[in-house]
Amino acid sequence: MDINKALAKEQNKLIKIARVKGLYENFGQNEVRKLENEFIDISDYSKQMNNNRRLIQKFNEWCMNYGG
């Protein structure tokens, strides 16, 4: 799966969860870890891998700042 599609899927899932259950401490952290495990190779610092890191970091910041 493409990282952009995976990020959009997780973001939409979190928005739905927030509407139903509300926000909670560490909102989205399980999803961030899941994406890191799927798309990040810790020994690879290629341009593509660094781009993946940047995209996941932006998603993590979105999770931390999401207000509903």
mmCIF file as Biopython writes it, N, C-alpha, C and O atoms, coordinates in Angstrom:
data_model
#
loop_
_atom_site.group_PDB
_atom_site.id
_atom_site.type_symbol
_atom_site.label_atom_id
_atom_site.label_alt_id
_atom_site.label_comp_id
_atom_site.label_asym_id
_atom_site.label_entity_id
_atom_site.label_seq_id
_atom_site.pdbx_PDB_ins_code
_atom_site.Cartn_x
_atom_site.Cartn_y
_atom_site.Cartn_z
_atom_site.occupancy
_atom_site.B_iso_or_equiv
_atom_site.auth_seq_id
_atom_site.auth_asym_id
_atom_site.pdbx_PDB_model_num
ATOM 1   N N  . MET A ? 1  ? 0.850   -1.188 0.000  1.0 0.0 1  A 1 
ATOM 2   C CA . MET A ? 1  ? 0.000   0.000  0.000  1.0 0.0 1  A 1 
ATOM 3   C C  . MET A ? 1  ? 0.886   1.238  0.000  1.0 0.0 1  A 1 
ATOM 4   O O  . MET A ? 1  ? 1.955   1.254  0.610  1.0 0.0 1  A 1 
ATOM 5   N N  . ASP A ? 2  ? 0.436   2.250  -0.677 1.0 0.0 2  A 1 
ATOM 6   C CA . ASP A ? 2  ? 1.114   3.539  -0.746 1.0 0.0 2  A 1 
ATOM 7   C C  . ASP A ? 2  ? 1.016   4.239  0.607  1.0 0.0 2  A 1 
ATOM 8   O O  . ASP A ? 2  ? -0.023  4.179  1.265  1.0 0.0 2  A 1 
ATOM 9   N N  . ILE A ? 3  ? 2.089   4.898  1.020  1.0 0.0 3  A 1 
ATOM 10  C CA . ILE A ? 3  ? 2.102   5.559  2.325  1.0 0.0 3  A 1 
ATOM 11  C C  . ILE A ? 3  ? 1.040   6.655  2.406  1.0 0.0 3  A 1 
ATOM 12  O O  . ILE A ? 3  ? 0.429   6.839  3.459  1.0 0.0 3  A 1 
ATOM 13  N N  . ASN A ? 4  ? 0.812   7.380  1.321  1.0 0.0 4  A 1 
ATOM 14  C CA . ASN A ? 4  ? -0.197  8.444  1.351  1.0 0.0 4  A 1 
ATOM 15  C C  . ASN A ? 4  ? -1.596  7.880  1.562  1.0 0.0 4  A 1 
ATOM 16  O O  . ASN A ? 4  ? -2.397  8.469  2.287  1.0 0.0 4  A 1 
ATOM 17  N N  . LYS A ? 5  ? -1.895  6.749  0.938  1.0 0.0 5  A 1 
ATOM 18  C CA . LYS A ? 5  ? -3.193  6.113  1.134  1.0 0.0 5  A 1 
ATOM 19  C C  . LYS A ? 5  ? -3.325  5.599  2.554  1.0 0.0 5  A 1 
ATOM 20  O O  . LYS A ? 5  ? -4.387  5.715  3.166  1.0 0.0 5  A 1 
ATOM 21  N N  . ALA A ? 6  ? -2.245  5.030  3.083  1.0 0.0 6  A 1 
ATOM 22  C CA . ALA A ? 6  ? -2.265  4.514  4.452  1.0 0.0 6  A 1 
ATOM 23  C C  . ALA A ? 6  ? -2.471  5.645  5.455  1.0 0.0 6  A 1 
ATOM 24  O O  . ALA A ? 6  ? -3.231  5.494  6.412  1.0 0.0 6  A 1 
ATOM 25  N N  . LEU A ? 7  ? -1.806  6.764  5.245  1.0 0.0 7  A 1 
ATOM 26  C CA . LEU A ? 7  ? -1.967  7.922  6.134  1.0 0.0 7  A 1 
ATOM 27  C C  . LEU A ? 7  ? -3.399  8.446  6.085  1.0 0.0 7  A 1 
ATOM 28  O O  . LEU A ? 7  ? -3.988  8.743  7.125  1.0 0.0 7  A 1 
ATOM 29  N N  . ALA A ? 8  ? -3.958  8.561  4.891  1.0 0.0 8  A 1 
ATOM 30  C CA . ALA A ? 8  ? -5.332  9.053  4.752  1.0 0.0 8  A 1 
ATOM 31  C C  . ALA A ? 8  ? -6.316  8.092  5.417  1.0 0.0 8  A 1 
ATOM 32  O O  . ALA A ? 8  ? -7.266  8.529  6.067  1.0 0.0 8  A 1 
ATOM 33  N N  . LYS A ? 9  ? -6.097  6.803  5.260  1.0 0.0 9  A 1 
ATOM 34  C CA . LYS A ? 9  ? -6.972  5.795  5.867  1.0 0.0 9  A 1 
ATOM 35  C C  . LYS A ? 9  ? -6.940  5.902  7.390  1.0 0.0 9  A 1 
ATOM 36  O O  . LYS A ? 9  ? -7.988  5.886  8.037  1.0 0.0 9  A 1 
ATOM 37  N N  . GLU A ? 10 ? -5.745  6.010  7.961  1.0 0.0 10 A 1 
ATOM 38  C CA . GLU A ? 10 ? -5.628  6.116  9.422  1.0 0.0 10 A 1 
ATOM 39  C C  . GLU A ? 10 ? -6.216  7.430  9.925  1.0 0.0 10 A 1 
ATOM 40  O O  . GLU A ? 10 ? -6.847  7.460  10.982 1.0 0.0 10 A 1 
ATOM 41  N N  . GLN A ? 11 ? -6.018  8.506  9.188  1.0 0.0 11 A 1 
ATOM 42  C CA . GLN A ? 11 ? -6.563  9.799  9.598  1.0 0.0 11 A 1 
ATOM 43  C C  . GLN A ? 11 ? -8.090  9.750  9.602  1.0 0.0 11 A 1 
ATOM 44  O O  . GLN A ? 11 ? -8.720  10.214 10.552 1.0 0.0 11 A 1 
ATOM 45  N N  . ASN A ? 12 ? -8.684  9.197  8.559  1.0 0.0 12 A 1 
ATOM 46  C CA . ASN A ? 12 ? -10.143 9.082  8.517  1.0 0.0 12 A 1 
ATOM 47  C C  . ASN A ? 12 ? -10.664 8.197  9.639  1.0 0.0 12 A 1 
ATOM 48  O O  . ASN A ? 12 ? -11.702 8.488  10.234 1.0 0.0 12 A 1 
ATOM 49  N N  . LYS A ? 13 ? -9.949  7.119  9.927  1.0 0.0 13 A 1 
ATOM 50  C CA . LYS A ? 13 ? -10.340 6.222  11.017 1.0 0.0 13 A 1 
ATOM 51  C C  . LYS A ? 13 ? -10.318 6.964  12.357 1.0 0.0 13 A 1 
ATOM 52  O O  . LYS A ? 13 ? -11.234 6.825  13.166 1.0 0.0 13 A 1 
ATOM 53  N N  . LEU A ? 14 ? -9.258  7.756  12.582 1.0 0.0 14 A 1 
ATOM 54  C CA . LEU A ? 14 ? -9.151  8.495  13.840 1.0 0.0 14 A 1 
ATOM 55  C C  . LEU A ? 14 ? -10.229 9.570  13.962 1.0 0.0 14 A 1 
ATOM 56  O O  . LEU A ? 14 ? -10.735 9.811  15.057 1.0 0.0 14 A 1 
ATOM 57  N N  . ILE A ? 15 ? -10.581 10.208 12.870 1.0 0.0 15 A 1 
ATOM 58  C CA . ILE A ? 15 ? -11.640 11.219 12.908 1.0 0.0 15 A 1 
ATOM 59  C C  . ILE A ? 15 ? -12.960 10.573 13.312 1.0 0.0 15 A 1 
ATOM 60  O O  . ILE A ? 15 ? -13.703 11.128 14.121 1.0 0.0 15 A 1 
ATOM 61  N N  . LYS A ? 16 ? -13.253 9.409  12.754 1.0 0.0 16 A 1 
ATOM 62  C CA . LYS A ? 16 ? -14.480 8.694  13.115 1.0 0.0 16 A 1 
ATOM 63  C C  . LYS A ? 16 ? -14.471 8.274  14.580 1.0 0.0 16 A 1 
ATOM 64  O O  . LYS A ? 16 ? -15.488 8.386  15.265 1.0 0.0 16 A 1 
ATOM 65  N N  . ILE A ? 17 ? -13.330 7.793  15.061 1.0 0.0 17 A 1 
ATOM 66  C CA . ILE A ? 17 ? -13.218 7.397  16.470 1.0 0.0 17 A 1 
ATOM 67  C C  . ILE A ? 17 ? -13.435 8.607  17.372 1.0 0.0 17 A 1 
ATOM 68  O O  . ILE A ? 17 ? -14.124 8.509  18.387 1.0 0.0 17 A 1 
ATOM 69  N N  . ALA A ? 18 ? -12.852 9.743  17.009 1.0 0.0 18 A 1 
ATOM 70  C CA . ALA A ? 18 ? -12.986 10.951 17.828 1.0 0.0 18 A 1 
ATOM 71  C C  . ALA A ? 18 ? -14.437 11.415 17.880 1.0 0.0 18 A 1 
ATOM 72  O O  . ALA A ? 18 ? -14.889 11.904 18.915 1.0 0.0 18 A 1 
ATOM 73  N N  . ARG A ? 19 ? -15.169 11.270 16.786 1.0 0.0 19 A 1 
ATOM 74  C CA . ARG A ? 19 ? -16.581 11.668 16.774 1.0 0.0 19 A 1 
ATOM 75  C C  . ARG A ? 19 ? -17.411 10.790 17.702 1.0 0.0 19 A 1 
ATOM 76  O O  . ARG A ? 19 ? -18.311 11.278 18.385 1.0 0.0 19 A 1 
ATOM 77  N N  . VAL A ? 20 ? -17.107 9.499  17.724 1.0 0.0 20 A 1 
ATOM 78  C CA . VAL A ? 20 ? -17.903 8.556  18.509 1.0 0.0 20 A 1 
ATOM 79  C C  . VAL A ? 20 ? -17.464 8.527  19.970 1.0 0.0 20 A 1 
ATOM 80  O O  . VAL A ? 20 ? -18.295 8.640  20.871 1.0 0.0 20 A 1 
ATOM 81  N N  . LYS A ? 21 ? -16.160 8.376  20.207 1.0 0.0 21 A 1 
ATOM 82  C CA . LYS A ? 21 ? -15.656 8.188  21.566 1.0 0.0 21 A 1 
ATOM 83  C C  . LYS A ? 21 ? -15.015 9.419  22.167 1.0 0.0 21 A 1 
ATOM 84  O O  . LYS A ? 21 ? -14.771 9.465  23.373 1.0 0.0 21 A 1 
ATOM 85  N N  . GLY A ? 22 ? -14.740 10.414 21.351 1.0 0.0 22 A 1 
ATOM 86  C CA . GLY A ? 22 ? -14.057 11.609 21.830 1.0 0.0 22 A 1 
ATOM 87  C C  . GLY A ? 22 ? -12.545 11.421 21.784 1.0 0.0 22 A 1 
ATOM 88  O O  . GLY A ? 22 ? -12.048 10.355 21.421 1.0 0.0 22 A 1 
ATOM 89  N N  . LEU A ? 23 ? -11.836 12.458 22.154 1.0 0.0 23 A 1 
ATOM 90  C CA . LEU A ? 23 ? -10.376 12.417 22.170 1.0 0.0 23 A 1 
ATOM 91  C C  . LEU A ? 23 ? -9.892  11.798 23.470 1.0 0.0 23 A 1 
ATOM 92  O O  . LEU A ? 23 ? -10.597 11.817 24.478 1.0 0.0 23 A 1 
ATOM 93  N N  . TYR A ? 24 ? -8.703  11.258 23.439 1.0 0.0 24 A 1 
ATOM 94  C CA . TYR A ? 24 ? -8.134  10.618 24.622 1.0 0.0 24 A 1 
ATOM 95  C C  . TYR A ? 24 ? -6.629  10.856 24.637 1.0 0.0 24 A 1 
ATOM 96  O O  . TYR A ? 24 ? -6.041  11.273 23.638 1.0 0.0 24 A 1 
ATOM 97  N N  . GLU A ? 25 ? -6.022  10.586 25.778 1.0 0.0 25 A 1 
ATOM 98  C CA . GLU A ? 25 ? -4.582  10.754 25.917 1.0 0.0 25 A 1 
ATOM 99  C C  . GLU A ? 25 ? -3.865  9.830  24.937 1.0 0.0 25 A 1 
ATOM 100 O O  . GLU A ? 25 ? -4.291  8.695  24.723 1.0 0.0 25 A 1 
ATOM 101 N N  . ASN A ? 26 ? -2.794  10.307 24.351 1.0 0.0 26 A 1 
ATOM 102 C CA . ASN A ? 26 ? -2.019  9.561  23.353 1.0 0.0 26 A 1 
ATOM 103 C C  . ASN A ? 26 ? -2.852  9.229  22.117 1.0 0.0 26 A 1 
ATOM 104 O O  . ASN A ? 26 ? -2.686  8.166  21.519 1.0 0.0 26 A 1 
ATOM 105 N N  . PHE A ? 27 ? -3.726  10.119 21.745 1.0 0.0 27 A 1 
ATOM 106 C CA . PHE A ? 27 ? -4.591  9.943  20.576 1.0 0.0 27 A 1 
ATOM 107 C C  . PHE A ? 27 ? -3.744  9.703  19.335 1.0 0.0 27 A 1 
ATOM 108 O O  . PHE A ? 27 ? -2.920  10.544 18.975 1.0 0.0 27 A 1 
ATOM 109 N N  . GLY A ? 28 ? -3.937  8.573  18.684 1.0 0.0 28 A 1 
ATOM 110 C CA . GLY A ? 28 ? -3.272  8.262  17.427 1.0 0.0 28 A 1 
ATOM 111 C C  . GLY A ? 28 ? -1.905  7.625  17.535 1.0 0.0 28 A 1 
ATOM 112 O O  . GLY A ? 28 ? -1.307  7.299  16.510 1.0 0.0 28 A 1 
ATOM 113 N N  . GLN A ? 29 ? -1.391  7.434  18.727 1.0 0.0 29 A 1 
ATOM 114 C CA . GLN A ? 29 ? -0.033  6.909  18.856 1.0 0.0 29 A 1 
ATOM 115 C C  . GLN A ? 29 ? 0.093   5.459  18.391 1.0 0.0 29 A 1 
ATOM 116 O O  . GLN A ? 29 ? 1.126   5.074  17.843 1.0 0.0 29 A 1 
ATOM 117 N N  . ASN A ? 30 ? -0.939  4.659  18.602 1.0 0.0 30 A 1 
ATOM 118 C CA . ASN A ? 30 ? -0.896  3.281  18.098 1.0 0.0 30 A 1 
ATOM 119 C C  . ASN A ? 30 ? -0.831  3.271  16.578 1.0 0.0 30 A 1 
ATOM 120 O O  . ASN A ? 30 ? -0.124  2.456  15.985 1.0 0.0 30 A 1 
ATOM 121 N N  . GLU A ? 31 ? -1.569  4.176  15.951 1.0 0.0 31 A 1 
ATOM 122 C CA . GLU A ? 31 ? -1.577  4.256  14.495 1.0 0.0 31 A 1 
ATOM 123 C C  . GLU A ? 31 ? -0.229  4.741  13.970 1.0 0.0 31 A 1 
ATOM 124 O O  . GLU A ? 31 ? 0.244   4.260  12.941 1.0 0.0 31 A 1 
ATOM 125 N N  . VAL A ? 32 ? 0.388   5.686  14.666 1.0 0.0 32 A 1 
ATOM 126 C CA . VAL A ? 32 ? 1.710   6.176  14.260 1.0 0.0 32 A 1 
ATOM 127 C C  . VAL A ? 32 ? 2.719   5.035  14.335 1.0 0.0 32 A 1 
ATOM 128 O O  . VAL A ? 32 ? 3.504   4.844  13.406 1.0 0.0 32 A 1 
ATOM 129 N N  . ARG A ? 33 ? 2.708   4.277  15.425 1.0 0.0 33 A 1 
ATOM 130 C CA . ARG A ? 33 ? 3.628   3.140  15.564 1.0 0.0 33 A 1 
ATOM 131 C C  . ARG A ? 33 ? 3.396   2.100  14.466 1.0 0.0 33 A 1 
ATOM 132 O O  . ARG A ? 33 ? 4.348   1.545  13.917 1.0 0.0 33 A 1 
ATOM 133 N N  . LYS A ? 34 ? 2.142   1.844  14.155 1.0 0.0 34 A 1 
ATOM 134 C CA . LYS A ? 34 ? 1.801   0.886  13.104 1.0 0.0 34 A 1 
ATOM 135 C C  . LYS A ? 34 ? 2.381   1.341  11.763 1.0 0.0 34 A 1 
ATOM 136 O O  . LYS A ? 34 ? 2.960   0.537  11.032 1.0 0.0 34 A 1 
ATOM 137 N N  . LEU A ? 35 ? 2.226   2.621  11.442 1.0 0.0 35 A 1 
ATOM 138 C CA . LEU A ? 35 ? 2.751   3.158  10.192 1.0 0.0 35 A 1 
ATOM 139 C C  . LEU A ? 35 ? 4.279   3.124  10.167 1.0 0.0 35 A 1 
ATOM 140 O O  . LEU A ? 35 ? 4.878   2.814  9.137  1.0 0.0 35 A 1 
ATOM 141 N N  . GLU A ? 36 ? 4.905   3.442  11.293 1.0 0.0 36 A 1 
ATOM 142 C CA . GLU A ? 36 ? 6.365   3.383  11.354 1.0 0.0 36 A 1 
ATOM 143 C C  . GLU A ? 36 ? 6.857   1.961  11.117 1.0 0.0 36 A 1 
ATOM 144 O O  . GLU A ? 36 ? 7.830   1.752  10.392 1.0 0.0 36 A 1 
ATOM 145 N N  . ASN A ? 37 ? 6.197   0.995  11.718 1.0 0.0 37 A 1 
ATOM 146 C CA . ASN A ? 37 ? 6.605   -0.396 11.532 1.0 0.0 37 A 1 
ATOM 147 C C  . ASN A ? 37 ? 6.429   -0.847 10.089 1.0 0.0 37 A 1 
ATOM 148 O O  . ASN A ? 37 ? 7.214   -1.651 9.587  1.0 0.0 37 A 1 
ATOM 149 N N  . GLU A ? 38 ? 5.412   -0.338 9.429  1.0 0.0 38 A 1 
ATOM 150 C CA . GLU A ? 38 ? 5.119   -0.758 8.065  1.0 0.0 38 A 1 
ATOM 151 C C  . GLU A ? 38 ? 5.987   -0.056 7.029  1.0 0.0 38 A 1 
ATOM 152 O O  . GLU A ? 38 ? 6.384   -0.676 6.043  1.0 0.0 38 A 1 
ATOM 153 N N  . PHE A ? 39 ? 6.291   1.227  7.233  1.0 0.0 39 A 1 
ATOM 154 C CA . PHE A ? 39 ? 6.925   2.017  6.185  1.0 0.0 39 A 1 
ATOM 155 C C  . PHE A ? 39 ? 8.337   2.501  6.484  1.0 0.0 39 A 1 
ATOM 156 O O  . PHE A ? 39 ? 8.960   3.107  5.613  1.0 0.0 39 A 1 
ATOM 157 N N  . ILE A ? 40 ? 8.864   2.260  7.672  1.0 0.0 40 A 1 
ATOM 158 C CA . ILE A ? 40 ? 10.185  2.776  8.025  1.0 0.0 40 A 1 
ATOM 159 C C  . ILE A ? 40 ? 11.159  1.628  8.257  1.0 0.0 40 A 1 
ATOM 160 O O  . ILE A ? 40 ? 10.886  0.705  9.025  1.0 0.0 40 A 1 
ATOM 161 N N  . ASP A ? 41 ? 12.294  1.704  7.579  1.0 0.0 41 A 1 
ATOM 162 C CA . ASP A ? 41 ? 13.413  0.797  7.828  1.0 0.0 41 A 1 
ATOM 163 C C  . ASP A ? 41 ? 14.468  1.624  8.555  1.0 0.0 41 A 1 
ATOM 164 O O  . ASP A ? 41 ? 15.035  2.552  7.979  1.0 0.0 41 A 1 
ATOM 165 N N  . ILE A ? 42 ? 14.734  1.294  9.808  1.0 0.0 42 A 1 
ATOM 166 C CA . ILE A ? 42 ? 15.584  2.158  10.631 1.0 0.0 42 A 1 
ATOM 167 C C  . ILE A ? 42 ? 17.022  2.247  10.127 1.0 0.0 42 A 1 
ATOM 168 O O  . ILE A ? 42 ? 17.748  3.159  10.522 1.0 0.0 42 A 1 
ATOM 169 N N  . SER A ? 43 ? 17.447  1.334  9.275  1.0 0.0 43 A 1 
ATOM 170 C CA . SER A ? 43 ? 18.814  1.381  8.763  1.0 0.0 43 A 1 
ATOM 171 C C  . SER A ? 43 ? 18.907  2.047  7.386  1.0 0.0 43 A 1 
ATOM 172 O O  . SER A ? 43 ? 19.997  2.143  6.822  1.0 0.0 43 A 1 
ATOM 173 N N  . ASP A ? 44 ? 17.789  2.502  6.848  1.0 0.0 44 A 1 
ATOM 174 C CA . ASP A ? 44 ? 17.746  3.102  5.515  1.0 0.0 44 A 1 
ATOM 175 C C  . ASP A ? 44 ? 17.508  4.607  5.627  1.0 0.0 44 A 1 
ATOM 176 O O  . ASP A ? 44 ? 16.508  5.053  6.190  1.0 0.0 44 A 1 
ATOM 177 N N  . TYR A ? 45 ? 18.446  5.375  5.080  1.0 0.0 45 A 1 
ATOM 178 C CA . TYR A ? 45 ? 18.305  6.834  5.097  1.0 0.0 45 A 1 
ATOM 179 C C  . TYR A ? 45 ? 18.279  7.397  3.683  1.0 0.0 45 A 1 
ATOM 180 O O  . TYR A ? 45 ? 18.799  8.479  3.412  1.0 0.0 45 A 1 
ATOM 181 N N  . SER A ? 46 ? 17.658  6.628  2.786  1.0 0.0 46 A 1 
ATOM 182 C CA . SER A ? 46 ? 17.520  7.095  1.408  1.0 0.0 46 A 1 
ATOM 183 C C  . SER A ? 46 ? 16.533  8.265  1.372  1.0 0.0 46 A 1 
ATOM 184 O O  . SER A ? 46 ? 15.862  8.567  2.359  1.0 0.0 46 A 1 
ATOM 185 N N  . LYS A ? 47 ? 16.466  8.905  0.220  1.0 0.0 47 A 1 
ATOM 186 C CA . LYS A ? 47 ? 15.566  10.038 0.056  1.0 0.0 47 A 1 
ATOM 187 C C  . LYS A ? 47 ? 14.114  9.611  0.295  1.0 0.0 47 A 1 
ATOM 188 O O  . LYS A ? 47 ? 13.356  10.323 0.954  1.0 0.0 47 A 1 
ATOM 189 N N  . GLN A ? 48 ? 13.729  8.447  -0.244 1.0 0.0 48 A 1 
ATOM 190 C CA . GLN A ? 48 ? 12.365  7.954  -0.078 1.0 0.0 48 A 1 
ATOM 191 C C  . GLN A ? 48 ? 12.056  7.644  1.381  1.0 0.0 48 A 1 
ATOM 192 O O  . GLN A ? 48 ? 10.976  7.978  1.868  1.0 0.0 48 A 1 
ATOM 193 N N  . MET A ? 49 ? 12.983  7.016  2.076  1.0 0.0 49 A 1 
ATOM 194 C CA . MET A ? 49 ? 12.747  6.657  3.481  1.0 0.0 49 A 1 
ATOM 195 C C  . MET A ? 49 ? 12.669  7.924  4.345  1.0 0.0 49 A 1 
ATOM 196 O O  . MET A ? 49 ? 11.848  7.999  5.259  1.0 0.0 49 A 1 
ATOM 197 N N  . ASN A ? 50 ? 13.505  8.901  4.064  1.0 0.0 50 A 1 
ATOM 198 C CA . ASN A ? 50 ? 13.427  10.161 4.802  1.0 0.0 50 A 1 
ATOM 199 C C  . ASN A ? 50 ? 12.110  10.880 4.524  1.0 0.0 50 A 1 
ATOM 200 O O  . ASN A ? 50 ? 11.564  11.539 5.409  1.0 0.0 50 A 1 
ATOM 201 N N  . ASN A ? 51 ? 11.602  10.756 3.308  1.0 0.0 51 A 1 
ATOM 202 C CA . ASN A ? 51 ? 10.296  11.333 2.984  1.0 0.0 51 A 1 
ATOM 203 C C  . ASN A ? 51 ? 9.205   10.626 3.786  1.0 0.0 51 A 1 
ATOM 204 O O  . ASN A ? 51 ? 8.304   11.274 4.319  1.0 0.0 51 A 1 
ATOM 205 N N  . ASN A ? 52 ? 9.287   9.296  3.870  1.0 0.0 52 A 1 
ATOM 206 C CA . ASN A ? 52 ? 8.325   8.544  4.686  1.0 0.0 52 A 1 
ATOM 207 C C  . ASN A ? 52 ? 8.366   8.999  6.142  1.0 0.0 52 A 1 
ATOM 208 O O  . ASN A ? 52 ? 7.323   9.169  6.773  1.0 0.0 52 A 1 
ATOM 209 N N  . ARG A ? 53 ? 9.564   9.193  6.670  1.0 0.0 53 A 1 
ATOM 210 C CA . ARG A ? 53 ? 9.704   9.665  8.057  1.0 0.0 53 A 1 
ATOM 211 C C  . ARG A ? 53 ? 9.039   11.028 8.235  1.0 0.0 53 A 1 
ATOM 212 O O  . ARG A ? 53 ? 8.348   11.274 9.223  1.0 0.0 53 A 1 
ATOM 213 N N  . ARG A ? 54 ? 9.261   11.906 7.260  1.0 0.0 54 A 1 
ATOM 214 C CA . ARG A ? 54 ? 8.691   13.254 7.333  1.0 0.0 54 A 1 
ATOM 215 C C  . ARG A ? 54 ? 7.157   13.192 7.297  1.0 0.0 54 A 1 
ATOM 216 O O  . ARG A ? 54 ? 6.490   13.888 8.063  1.0 0.0 54 A 1 
ATOM 217 N N  . LEU A ? 55 ? 6.608   12.371 6.420  1.0 0.0 55 A 1 
ATOM 218 C CA . LEU A ? 55 ? 5.156   12.247 6.317  1.0 0.0 55 A 1 
ATOM 219 C C  . LEU A ? 55 ? 4.546   11.678 7.604  1.0 0.0 55 A 1 
ATOM 220 O O  . LEU A ? 55 ? 3.506   12.149 8.063  1.0 0.0 55 A 1 
ATOM 221 N N  . ILE A ? 56 ? 5.186   10.685 8.171  1.0 0.0 56 A 1 
ATOM 222 C CA . ILE A ? 56 ? 4.674   10.094 9.411  1.0 0.0 56 A 1 
ATOM 223 C C  . ILE A ? 56 ? 4.806   11.087 10.561 1.0 0.0 56 A 1 
ATOM 224 O O  . ILE A ? 56 ? 3.937   11.139 11.432 1.0 0.0 56 A 1 
ATOM 225 N N  . GLN A ? 57 ? 5.878   11.873 10.577 1.0 0.0 57 A 1 
ATOM 226 C CA . GLN A ? 57 ? 6.030   12.894 11.609 1.0 0.0 57 A 1 
ATOM 227 C C  . GLN A ? 57 ? 4.928   13.953 11.495 1.0 0.0 57 A 1 
ATOM 228 O O  . GLN A ? 57 ? 4.397   14.405 12.510 1.0 0.0 57 A 1 
ATOM 229 N N  . LYS A ? 58 ? 4.585   14.348 10.268 1.0 0.0 58 A 1 
ATOM 230 C CA . LYS A ? 58 ? 3.490   15.304 10.074 1.0 0.0 58 A 1 
ATOM 231 C C  . LYS A ? 58 ? 2.166   14.704 10.551 1.0 0.0 58 A 1 
ATOM 232 O O  . LYS A ? 58 ? 1.346   15.407 11.143 1.0 0.0 58 A 1 
ATOM 233 N N  . PHE A ? 59 ? 1.956   13.423 10.300 1.0 0.0 59 A 1 
ATOM 234 C CA . PHE A ? 59 ? 0.749   12.746 10.773 1.0 0.0 59 A 1 
ATOM 235 C C  . PHE A ? 59 ? 0.734   12.704 12.304 1.0 0.0 59 A 1 
ATOM 236 O O  . PHE A ? 59 ? -0.313  12.912 12.918 1.0 0.0 59 A 1 
ATOM 237 N N  . ASN A ? 60 ? 1.876   12.440 12.914 1.0 0.0 60 A 1 
ATOM 238 C CA . ASN A ? 60 ? 1.980   12.422 14.373 1.0 0.0 60 A 1 
ATOM 239 C C  . ASN A ? 60 ? 1.637   13.795 14.946 1.0 0.0 60 A 1 
ATOM 240 O O  . ASN A ? 60 ? 0.928   13.890 15.948 1.0 0.0 60 A 1 
ATOM 241 N N  . GLU A ? 61 ? 2.130   14.846 14.322 1.0 0.0 61 A 1 
ATOM 242 C CA . GLU A ? 61 ? 1.813   16.207 14.776 1.0 0.0 61 A 1 
ATOM 243 C C  . GLU A ? 61 ? 0.329   16.500 14.611 1.0 0.0 61 A 1 
ATOM 244 O O  . GLU A ? 61 ? -0.268  17.158 15.463 1.0 0.0 61 A 1 
ATOM 245 N N  . TRP A ? 62 ? -0.277  16.018 13.521 1.0 0.0 62 A 1 
ATOM 246 C CA . TRP A ? 62 ? -1.710  16.184 13.336 1.0 0.0 62 A 1 
ATOM 247 C C  . TRP A ? 62 ? -2.469  15.513 14.482 1.0 0.0 62 A 1 
ATOM 248 O O  . TRP A ? 62 ? -3.412  16.086 15.028 1.0 0.0 62 A 1 
ATOM 249 N N  . CYS A ? 63 ? -2.055  14.305 14.841 1.0 0.0 63 A 1 
ATOM 250 C CA . CYS A ? 63 ? -2.708  13.569 15.934 1.0 0.0 63 A 1 
ATOM 251 C C  . CYS A ? 63 ? -2.618  14.353 17.242 1.0 0.0 63 A 1 
ATOM 252 O O  . CYS A ? 63 ? -3.595  14.450 17.984 1.0 0.0 63 A 1 
ATOM 253 N N  . MET A ? 64 ? -1.443  14.909 17.516 1.0 0.0 64 A 1 
ATOM 254 C CA . MET A ? 64 ? -1.239  15.629 18.777 1.0 0.0 64 A 1 
ATOM 255 C C  . MET A ? 64 ? -2.048  16.923 18.833 1.0 0.0 64 A 1 
ATOM 256 O O  . MET A ? 64 ? -2.435  17.366 19.914 1.0 0.0 64 A 1 
ATOM 257 N N  . ASN A ? 65 ? -2.307  17.532 17.671 1.0 0.0 65 A 1 
ATOM 258 C CA . ASN A ? 65 ? -2.984  18.818 17.635 1.0 0.0 65 A 1 
ATOM 259 C C  . ASN A ? 65 ? -4.453  18.741 17.252 1.0 0.0 65 A 1 
ATOM 260 O O  . ASN A ? 65 ? -5.143  19.761 17.232 1.0 0.0 65 A 1 
ATOM 261 N N  . TYR A ? 66 ? -4.937  17.552 16.950 1.0 0.0 66 A 1 
ATOM 262 C CA . TYR A ? 66 ? -6.326  17.412 16.493 1.0 0.0 66 A 1 
ATOM 263 C C  . TYR A ? 66 ? -7.282  17.797 17.622 1.0 0.0 66 A 1 
ATOM 264 O O  . TYR A ? 66 ? -7.147  17.342 18.758 1.0 0.0 66 A 1 
ATOM 265 N N  . GLY A ? 67 ? -8.234  18.633 17.281 1.0 0.0 67 A 1 
ATOM 266 C CA . GLY A ? 67 ? -9.159  19.122 18.293 1.0 0.0 67 A 1 
ATOM 267 C C  . GLY A ? 67 ? -10.591 18.665 18.086 1.0 0.0 67 A 1 
ATOM 268 O O  . GLY A ? 67 ? -11.472 19.016 18.871 1.0 0.0 67 A 1 
ATOM 269 N N  . GLY A ? 68 ? -10.832 17.896 17.053 1.0 0.0 68 A 1 
ATOM 270 C CA . GLY A ? 68 ? -12.182 17.392 16.804 1.0 0.0 68 A 1 
ATOM 271 C C  . GLY A ? 68 ? -12.865 18.249 15.887 1.0 0.0 68 A 1 
ATOM 272 O O  . GLY A ? 68 ? -14.021 17.994 15.548 1.0 0.0 68 A 1 
#
